[in-house]
Amino acid sequence: MGVNAELSGPLAFYGESLQQGVQAYVDTVNDDGGIDGHPIELTSLDNAGDAARSATNATQLATSEGVNAMFGFVLSANCSSATPVVERHRVPLACLSVAEPNDYVYSLGPNNTSAAGALLEAAKELSGTDTPSTALVHLNTLTVLAMVDEIEAQAGDAGVDLTTVQELDIAATDVSAQVAKVVQADPDVVIVSNFGPGFLSVLEGLRSSRLDVPVIWVDGTGNLTSLQESDDDNVYAFTTYELVDPESAEGAAAEYVEAVEPLLEATDAVTLNAGYTVMGYLTARAFGEALASCGHPCSGEDLKTELDAQEVDFDGLVDGFAYSEDGHYPYPDWHLFKVVGTEYEQVASFESQ
């Protein structure tokens, strides 16, 4: 297996957490003797957030390293850069962010486009009305822009009034102009798509302007560590899996805790749900089970066949995790959690659309 991720630079936290999840699965399997007696060799390469380097790494992993499967890419542009390589060499690739569907590309993390309908329903849930006025603040990445298009297309039929839609550059440090327009619109609910520091800047701006309405963080999955010092009791995170509580974890959640614990300095609700560790673990495990079904040796083309009929029981984390020939996105639901510091409370769940 190979990891091709943003392991340095501004996105290193996310790339490292993804790699940690894959590593946790590999270590667990190897401790038990490997897949049908064959240990997994894991090679991790740093693309540093660069598209050209992502493609070069993919070529190295597919050729000189001879990997059966590849995982990585916080940024969809980097996934797109590596896609022609894995297609040419027929190596299944799991990307955190996928902008362009491909027969050899599978989703590792949340597809924000599938969250559009769920977000509109969440706005109704939190506002207590079927016709909430809603503001949307979002990044300008390809996957997020696709989500925005879906929200705008569905809002009218859902009865949701989008009072303002504000776009942020991924490198923006000043969000005051966009926050001012949201405050002026005076919505019932605010939906935000941004990385951790950027989200906190938006939240601080809203609260300092005395807009105390519910704020839904689309990218709550993978960014919850940013909220551990927050005492705001009106923030809600969207997640593709049920957040892990080490005190009550059962089934696959308990297995995940056991697998990742040796890699963590401390084991608590914050560290267990940090970044994309859970999703890296889940996806590597799904790929590993497909390799086991395939048998040894398993070509990339044969692995793809197994993945396209893959269903895994991840009770306690994800109900109904599955890939199919027609769909390479495995998460059937979105979960809405109220987050206050290090305390998480599930509020509702909605189907991906």
C-alpha positions in Angstrom: 0.0 0.0 0.0 1.1 3.6 -0.6 0.3 6.9 0.9 0.7 10.0 -1.3 -0.4 12.9 0.9 0.3 16.4 2.1 2.7 15.5 4.8 4.4 19.0 5.0 3.2 22.6 4.5 0.0 24.2 5.6 -2.1 21.0 5.1 0.3 18.7 6.9 -2.1 18.1 9.9 -4.7 16.7 7.6 -2.3 14.6 5.5 -0.5 13.2 8.6 -3.8 12.2 10.2 -4.9 10.4 7.0 -1.5 8.6 6.9 -1.9 7.7 10.6 -5.2 6.0 10.0 -3.8 3.9 7.2 -0.8 3.1 9.4 -3.1 2.0 12.3 -4.8 -0.5 10.0 -1.5 -1.8 8.5 0.0 -2.3 12.0 -3.0 -4.2 13.3 -3.1 -6.5 10.3 0.7 -7.1 10.4 0.6 -7.9 14.1 -1.9 -10.6 13.2 0.3 -12.1 10.5 -0.8 -10.0 7.5 -3.5 -10.6 4.9 -3.7 -14.4 4.6 -0.1 -14.6 5.8 1.2 -11.8 3.6 2.4 -8.7 5.6 1.5 -5.3 4.2 4.3 -3.0 3.2 3.4 0.6 3.5 5.3 3.3 1.7 4.4 7.0 2.4 5.5 9.9 0.2 5.0 13.6 0.8 3.5 15.6 -2.1 3.7 18.9 0.0 0.4 20.0 -1.5 1.9 20.3 -5.0 0.0 18.8 -8.0 3.1 18.0 -10.1 4.8 16.3 -7.1 1.5 14.4 -6.5 1.8 12.9 -10.0 5.5 12.1 -9.7 4.8 10.3 -6.3 2.0 8.4 -7.9 4.3 7.2 -10.7 6.9 6.1 -8.2 4.4 4.2 -6.0 2.8 2.5 -9.0 6.1 1.5 -10.7 9.2 1.2 -8.5 7.2 0.5 -5.3 4.7 -1.7 -7.0 1.8 -0.9 -4.7 -1.6 -2.6 -5.0 -3.5 0.4 -3.6 -2.9 4.1 -3.0 -4.3 6.6 -0.4 -4.0 10.3 -0.1 -4.8 13.8 -1.3 -6.4 16.4 0.9 -6.8 18.6 -2.1 -8.9 17.5 -5.1 -6.5 19.1 -7.5 -3.8 16.8 -6.3 -6.1 13.8 -6.7 -6.9 14.9 -10.2 -3.2 15.2 -11.0 -2.5 11.6 -9.9 -5.6 10.1 -11.6 -4.1 9.6 -15.1 -1.2 7.8 -13.5 -3.3 5.3 -11.5 -5.6 4.8 -14.4 -2.7 4.0 -16.7 -1.1 1.6 -14.2 -4.5 0.3 -13.0 -3.9 1.0 -9.3 -7.0 1.8 -7.2 -6.6 5.2 -5.5 -8.6 6.4 -2.5 -8.6 10.3 -2.3 -9.8 12.4 0.5 -11.2 14.9 -2.0 -12.5 13.8 -5.4 -13.5 16.4 -8.1 -13.4 14.1 -11.1 -14.9 10.6 -11.1 -12.8 7.8 -12.5 -13.1 4.0 -12.5 -9.9 3.7 -10.4 -10.6 6.5 -7.9 -12.6 6.0 -4.7 -13.6 8.4 -2.0 -11.8 8.2 1.3 -13.5 11.2 2.9 -16.7 13.2 2.7 -18.1 14.3 -0.6 -19.5 17.7 0.2 -21.7 17.6 -2.8 -23.7 14.8 -1.2 -24.2 17.0 1.9 -26.3 19.7 0.1 -29.7 18.3 0.9 -28.7 17.2 4.3 -27.4 20.7 5.2 -30.7 22.2 4.2 -32.5 19.8 6.4 -30.1 20.5 9.2 -30.8 24.2 8.9 -34.5 23.5 9.4 -33.8 21.2 12.3 -31.7 23.8 14.2 -33.8 26.8 13.3 -37.1 25.1 14.3 -38.8 26.3 11.1 -39.4 24.8 7.7 -38.5 28.0 6.0 -35.2 29.2 7.6 -33.2 32.1 6.2 -29.7 30.7 5.7 -26.3 32.3 5.0 -23.5 30.3 3.3 -19.8 31.0 3.7 -17.5 28.8 1.7 -14.1 28.1 0.2 -13.3 28.3 -3.5 -12.0 24.7 -3.9 -13.6 22.6 -6.7 -15.4 20.2 -4.4 -16.8 23.0 -2.3 -17.9 25.0 -5.3 -19.8 21.9 -6.5 -21.5 21.7 -3.1 -22.5 25.3 -3.3 -24.1 24.7 -6.8 -26.1 21.9 -5.3 -27.2 23.9 -2.3 -28.4 26.8 -4.5 -30.2 24.3 -6.8 -32.0 22.6 -4.0 -32.7 25.5 -1.6 -35.9 26.7 -3.3 -37.6 23.4 -3.4 -36.5 22.7 0.2 -38.1 25.9 1.4 -34.8 27.4 2.5 -34.1 31.1 1.7 -30.4 31.6 1.0 -30.0 35.2 2.1 -26.4 35.5 1.1 -23.6 33.3 -0.3 -20.1 34.5 0.4 -16.9 32.9 -1.2 -13.5 32.8 0.5 -10.2 32.2 -1.1 -8.4 29.2 0.4 -5.5 31.4 1.3 -7.6 34.2 2.7 -6.6 35.6 6.2 -9.1 38.4 6.3 -12.7 37.3 6.3 -14.2 40.6 7.6 -15.9 41.6 4.4 -17.7 38.3 4.0 -18.7 38.2 7.7 -20.1 41.7 7.5 -22.4 40.7 4.7 -23.6 37.7 6.6 -24.3 39.8 9.7 -26.2 42.3 7.5 -28.4 39.5 6.1 -29.4 38.5 9.6 -30.0 34.8 8.9 -31.5 32.1 11.1 -28.6 29.7 10.5 -25.1 30.1 9.0 -23.4 27.2 7.1 -19.6 27.4 6.8 -17.2 25.4 4.7 -13.6 26.1 5.7 -10.5 24.6 7.3 -10.1 24.9 11.1 -8.3 28.3 11.5 -10.5 29.9 8.8 -13.7 28.6 10.4 -12.7 30.0 13.8 -12.1 33.4 12.1 -15.6 33.4 10.6 -17.1 32.2 13.9 -15.3 34.9 15.9 -16.4 37.6 13.5 -20.1 36.5 13.7 -20.1 36.4 17.5 -18.3 39.7 17.9 -21.0 41.2 15.7 -23.6 39.6 18.1 -25.0 37.2 15.6 -25.6 34.2 17.9 -27.5 31.9 15.5 -26.6 28.2 15.0 -23.5 27.7 12.9 -23.1 24.5 10.9 -19.6 23.5 10.0 -19.7 21.4 6.9 -16.0 20.4 7.4 -16.4 19.5 11.0 -15.2 16.0 10.1 -11.5 16.3 10.2 -11.3 19.7 12.0 -12.8 19.1 15.4 -9.5 19.7 17.2 -9.8 23.4 16.2 -12.9 23.6 18.6 -11.3 22.1 21.7 -10.7 25.5 23.3 -14.1 26.9 22.3 -17.0 27.4 24.7 -19.5 28.4 22.0 -22.6 26.3 22.6 -24.2 27.0 19.2 -21.8 25.3 16.9 -22.6 22.1 15.0 -20.3 19.8 13.0 -21.3 17.7 10.0 -19.6 14.3 10.0 -19.7 11.2 7.8 -19.1 8.8 10.7 -20.4 8.6 14.3 -17.8 10.4 16.4 -15.8 8.0 18.6 -16.2 8.1 22.4 -13.5 5.9 24.0 -15.8 5.4 27.0 -18.6 3.8 25.1 -17.0 2.6 21.8 -18.3 -0.8 20.6 -17.9 -2.9 17.5 -15.8 -1.3 14.8 -15.4 1.9 16.9 -13.7 -0.2 19.7 -11.5 -1.9 17.1 -10.4 1.5 15.7 -9.5 2.7 19.2 -7.4 -0.4 19.8 -5.7 0.0 16.4 -4.8 3.7 16.7 -4.0 3.9 20.4 -0.3 2.9 20.0 0.2 5.8 17.6 -1.3 8.4 20.0 0.3 10.2 22.9 -3.1 10.3 24.6 -6.4 8.6 23.8 -9.5 10.8 24.2 -12.4 12.0 22.2 -10.3 14.8 20.6 -7.3 12.7 19.5 -9.5 9.8 18.3 -11.5 12.1 16.0 -8.7 14.4 15.0 -8.2 15.1 11.3 -8.9 12.2 8.9 -7.5 9.4 11.0 -10.8 7.5 11.3 -11.5 7.8 7.5 -8.0 6.7 6.7 -8.4 3.6 8.9 -11.9 2.8 7.5 -10.8 3.1 3.9 -7.6 1.1 4.3 -9.5 -1.6 6.1 -12.1 -1.8 3.3 -9.3 -2.0 0.8 -7.6 -4.7 2.9 -10.7 -6.8 3.1 -11.1 -6.5 -0.7 -7.4 -7.7 -1.1 -8.2 -10.7 1.2 -11.2 -11.6 -1.0 -9.1 -11.1 -4.1 -6.4 -13.6 -3.0 -2.6 -13.4 -3.5 -1.4 -12.1 -5.8 -4.0 -9.5 -6.6 -3.6 -7.2 -9.6 -4.9 -3.6 -9.5 -7.6 -4.6 -12.0 -8.7 -7.5 -9.8 -8.7 -5.4 -6.7 -11.0 -2.9 -8.5 -13.4 -5.7 -9.3 -13.5 -6.6 -5.6 -13.9 -3.0 -4.4 -16.8 -2.4 -6.8 -18.8 -5.0 -4.8 -17.4 -4.1 -1.4 -19.7 -3.8 1.7 -18.1 -3.7 5.1 -19.8 -3.8 8.5 -18.4 -0.8 10.5 -21.0 -0.8 13.2 -20.4 2.0 15.7 -18.8 4.1 13.0 -20.6 3.8 9.7 -23.7 1.8 8.9 -23.7 0.7 5.3 -20.2 1.5 4.2 -20.1 0.3 0.6 -18.5 0.8 -2.8 -20.2 -0.3 -6.0 -19.5 -0.3 -9.7 -21.8 2.7 -10.0 -20.8 4.5 -6.9 -17.3 5.0 -5.4 -18.6 7.1 -2.4 -19.1 4.8 0.6 -20.8 7.0 3.3 -24.6 6.7 3.2 -25.3 9.3 5.9 -24.3 12.7 7.4 -24.4 13.1 11.2 -25.0 16.4 12.9 -23.1 16.8 16.2 -23.3 19.7 18.7 -19.7 20.5 19.7 -18.7 22.5 22.8 -15.0 22.2 23.4 -14.2 18.5 23.8 -17.8 17.5 24.3 -19.8 16.0 21.4 -23.5 15.3 21.3 -25.3 13.8 18.3 -28.3 15.8 17.3 -29.6 14.2 14.1 -28.6 12.1 11.0 -29.5 12.8 7.4 -29.1 10.7 4.2 -26.5 11.6 1.7 -28.0 12.7 -1.6 
